[in-house]
């Protein structure tokens, strides 16, 4: 199905200006789920967790003032950027088809796309798992409504919508073989709680595919808080009892890190 272009009113496009990095006279589109267009998920002002795993202080304007293991958490991209997620240039920019191949999807796989957004990856995975299930998990009802619309329009039966929240992906224990996180982990207000809920949802031998823009590469036109280095990712995943099984280098601007239960 060819994605339709959504024309936003002027105020929304002004908000999307935060998604761009300016260099000379050219505007370079920022790739992935970036700066917050919605303030409803900032989490700023939340009291520290009882075990002090989070700290709070003023930081980057693109962050929420909440820190975990030395990393400031980025603002969430709102549903108003849905049309941008479905931009026709995304394949050329991100090599999505290569990412899908990296997942090595089997016909009966049960896969959770966490932070599924408008379903860009969901509807590319669904045909590859005709005997399985693709769980489209998101916290924003507007995103899930768009996935539901497309699911019904194309008569797709193996996509299941799941409403997550800030601390849980709301999936049953031992229910999924693979979890896909595309440019979303750095925006979790409660990364410890979310990753723990993902680990519980994984079946024995299950894998987490963590896709993030390369924080080591300053030439990538993405704002700092919307990138992640391998070292930082490994540090945070190891704290959740996960280990890095593989790091694939076949995506142009993103890391493709595969984690398993240690």
Helices and strands as residue ranges (DSSP letters): H 10-16, G 17-19, E 20-23, E 26-29, G 39-41, E 54-56, E 63-68, E 71-74, G 79-81, H 82-85, H 90-94, H 96-102, E 110-114, H 122-125, G 126-128, E 133-138, H 141-153, E 159-163, E 176-182, G 185-187, H 191-201, E 202-214, G 224-226, E 227-228, H 230-239, E 242-248, E 254-261
